[in-house]
Amino acid sequence: MLPDMNRSAVLARTFQAHRSALLDLLEQLPEDQGTFAAWDGGMSFIGLSDHLSASADRFLNMVQGQAPGAMPEPSATLTEARGRLWDSQERALSAISALSDEDLSRRVPAFGGREMPVAALIDTIITHEAHHKGQVWLMARMIGVKPPMFIKMG
């Protein structure tokens, strides 16, 4: 753990590193490429952005012991999808940073009622983010956009 950082601060920083790098890349994409998908039936840049913003919110609902909630209507544009991603980042960082060590140890129902510690659910948010960030990286290369070669840390 980094000096002077509690567990929730480290988790929030890790989430932010992935999300910030993703947002930096999405800012480089041309608006007219928002519907590009790597394969027929795959998620587009807009779809992946919406998926990640909604997933973060839904995971955080589970952290609070609530049902995940419904998926919102798809974004109409890449700009709208990026805005949703920015907004969900702020909500996620605030919620994760506010968790105490006691909160992180608490077990909550998730994924069809299976109970898991809040810390494991936060880790799932982070690994889910990293997984789909990799897809966006590859898709960006497919349309000729070179992703940034670093992860921002705060």
Disulfide bonds with the S-S distance in Angstrom:
none
